[in-house]
Amino acid sequence: MKQGLFALWILTLACSPSEAPVTSTATLFHGMTVITGDGSSAIENAAMVVDGGAIVAIGTDDAVDRSSVAESIDLSGRTIMPLLHSVHVHLGYLTSEGMTAENYSRESIVADLERHAHYGIGSVLALGSDPGDTVFEIREDQKAGRAGGARLFTVGRGITSVGGWPTNIASISAAPQQVETEEQARAAVQAMVEKNADAIKIWVDDGGGSLPKISPELFGAAIDEASQHGLKVYAHVYYLDDAKALIASGVSGLAHSIRDREVDGELIEMMRANDVLYVPTLVAHQSSSGYADQEDWVGEASMRETVDAAVIDELKGEEYVQRLRASPGLAAQREQYQTALVNLKKLSDAGVTIGLGTDSGTTTRFPGYFEHRELKLMVDAGMTPAQAITAGTGNSAAVVGLDATLGEGAPADFMVLASNPLRDIKSTRNIEAVYVGGIRQAR
């Protein structure tokens, strides 16, 4: 009897969970160049081990332990980089039929988020044109796994003066909260706080003198109210003097380039001292002239991945091109764009934090694709490819509280590129695969 019990005890030990074979779920990616997204040098001939949706080891190929991996993926000749994050977009309005208020729906918003994800955009911050509850519902559905696409952050409804920008744009005229007193400005912020908005947006623009512009007293009240609720404020801006007034009031970021004149030392010091983010949205300021000049990106292969052929044919058509070229405002737009290029170079060289944003989702500015084109224009302005990539990865992800760098413990969210964008920034468009949480996504 005792001998039988002893034998049973030995058998139990042999089969105990602590001694059972462990099946590895780790994947090794190796042979590639890694751009980490934190501004440090790329890792050549790299290896990266991913397990449980996170990076557990990364370094040169000969320094990473691969003894416990279950799968090995050879990426020789490729480059991987973090997903991009775009902190100035609009969602749901632009379809193949154009940009209208009637287009705005759950389906069109999700479609835009999926377009962004197709191009390796990990998250977007929608800046001000989201009326109602739909966008907040989608945000919560994403958290629960009921909706996909790029991760959504939103300010809900932005704030402007009565009759101010962008109430003159028919498709989004109903979205802004229009205020004319400090009490209304504070109430507008409180309304977004109640919806758990991720930030606050203010439009500070007079449309070239044609519209009433929100006053410093009103945007100051809104910024103060937001700060009491722990929310950052991002401002649509055009004029240098407005940028200075906004920074003095405590704004966290400028969501467009300053275009009326070149920035000066005073603004640079204000931005550095207050760690104000600068989102140049160069594509928003250059798209009209780009289409008018029929630059080589119009209708290129990566654009055609998500933009209908009929839309591209129209954009390349003689009627559309001639209408743009005949526009009385085109010359001024060209001049403003050149000022934007100069200002980005000055601010970047001075150490101001640069973020990625495009104003995409508005007329002829296509979600996801325009984020990659923005990187090219940043480099045209004088930033290095590495600086532009850092702006679009680590810097912009930090705005929405995410980690977009590739290092041990970081999420395994990255793109596999056919060529190295540090040599040619347009290579970010040559996407072979997108991984989120270590899982390859359908594109």
Disulfide bonds with the S-S distance in Angstrom:
none
